[in-house]
Amino acid sequence: MKLHEMTAHRLHEMLLRGEVTAREITESVLQRIAEVEDRVRAFITLTPELALEQAAAADARIRKGEAGPLTGIPVAIKDVICTQGVRTTCG
């Protein structure tokens, strides 16, 4: 099974056991978006650099034992939620 197809629960377990990194999960999700976005058109704004920066920070927290249940799990934010530094159109 590909990383982008796994549940958050399974990914969390794998992260804690060191079987995968947040960066690897994020890269898998970004690759899948690149493969299907032209057909699906699900995103208004993508922030891959920010996602990878946040994945690196998540990996550091995981190594320190400071991971919450969603640390390292990529999420998409609906365009009706204002996010600092990211375009929001409420569209």
Helices and strands as residue ranges (DSSP letters): G 3-5, H 8-17, H 22-40, H 48-63
